[in-house]
């Protein structure tokens, strides 16, 4: 008998290629409007997946050359831990085979200081901002949403589970 908890276990999921393709489409559409793509993301795991996917899309020329900001000290620290363990990466992945620095490329910038984070709100797009917290309940994503959610050029992209009664769920439900 196996008993296991799974947040997403009760549904089929699109193939990874479909998810990357949809991400590329959203980045292109938002950039064409001159907007910011605001992504609330969990600092450990989801942020690194997004950076990896954006790196792959940028190398393939599937997204425009716009800055990608990782705006979370915890995500920056977690990314450093990922970088220390390349032996754990899936060697069957093309990007893993071709690139030695998966989370460092020309478009990506890491903003550790609060002043740098706040400056992003005054900076005109297009750009991608990935900030914690994943359910948009705390962290730097809150000030990015406060300063950018009402701008029709911008896109808020929900990339993970949003629990009931969280701001992320209210955004997802367009409440």
C-alpha positions, 0 to 999 in steps of 0.5 A, spaced: 500 500 500 502 506 498 499 513 501 501 519 498 499 526 498 500 530 491 497 537 490 496 536 482 495 528 482 488 528 480 489 531 473 492 530 467 498 535 465 500 538 459 507 536 456 513 540 458 513 543 451 506 545 451 508 549 458 514 552 455 511 554 448 505 557 452 510 561 457 514 563 450 507 566 448 506 570 454 512 573 454 512 575 447 505 578 448 507 582 454 513 584 451 510 587 445 505 591 449 511 594 453 509 591 459 512 587 465 510 580 466 509 579 474 510 572 476 509 570 483 513 564 484 515 559 490 523 561 491 525 554 492 523 549 486 519 553 481 523 559 481 529 555 478 524 551 473 522 558 470 529 561 470 531 554 466 525 554 461 526 562 460 534 560 459 532 555 454 527 559 450 532 565 450 537 560 447 532 558 442 530 565 440 523 564 442 522 570 447 525 577 446 531 579 449 528 583 455 531 583 462 528 577 467 529 579 474 529 574 480 527 578 485 527 574 492 533 573 496 531 566 498 530 564 491 537 567 490 540 563 495 536 557 493 539 558 486 546 558 489 544 551 492 542 548 485 548 551 482 552 547 487 549 540 485 550 540 477 550 532 479 543 532 480 541 535 474 537 530 468 543 529 463 538 527 458 536 535 458 539 538 452 540 545 456 544 541 461 548 538 456 550 544 452 550 549 458 555 549 464 551 555 468 544 553 467 541 559 472 546 565 469 545 568 462 545 575 459 538 576 460 537 574 467 539 579 473 538 577 481 536 583 485 538 582 492 537 589 495 530 592 497 532 598 494 533 595 487 527 591 488 523 597 489 526 601 483 523 595 478 517 599 479 519 605 477 523 602 471 518 601 464 518 595 461 518 590 457 521 585 463 519 579 467 519 579 474 519 573 478 518 574 485 516 571 492 511 569 495 508 563 491 501 565 493 502 572 493 501 573 500 507 576 502 514 578 500 516 582 494 511 580 489 506 584 493 509 591 491 510 589 484 502 587 484 501 594 487 504 598 482 503 594 476 497 590 477 492 595 474 497 597 468 493 593 462 500 592 458 502 588 464 501 580 465 500 577 472 502 569 470 500 564 476 505 558 475 503 554 481 498 552 486 494 557 489 490 555 496 483 558 498 483 564 501 490 567 498 491 573 494 494 568 489 487 564 488 483 571 488 487 573 482 487 566 479 479 567 479 479 574 477 476 576 483 
